[in-house]
Amino acid sequence: MEVVNTVGRRKAAVARVYVKPGKGQITINHKELAAYFPLEILQYQVKQPLLATNTTESYDVVINLDGGGIKGQAEA
């Protein structure tokens, strides 16, 4: 499988998401998920699609976020 990419939007926030097979690493703007979103509820919102499909440990996700606030970015 190659890299799959898509765009998500929420209010003024834009997320460019790249998904590829891997070990479950999530990187946002070149930072680890916990470093970019220190609140657990925001981390949960980012992981929610992977948790719903039970693929948390199967894919690496790279996200480039731009604009909006922290909550809008997590929801994008």
Buried (B, 14 or more C-beta within 10 A) or exposed (E): EEEEEEEBEBEEBBBBBBBEEEEEEBBBEEEEBEEBBEEEEBBEBBBEBBEEEEEBEEBBBBBBBEBBEBBBBBBB
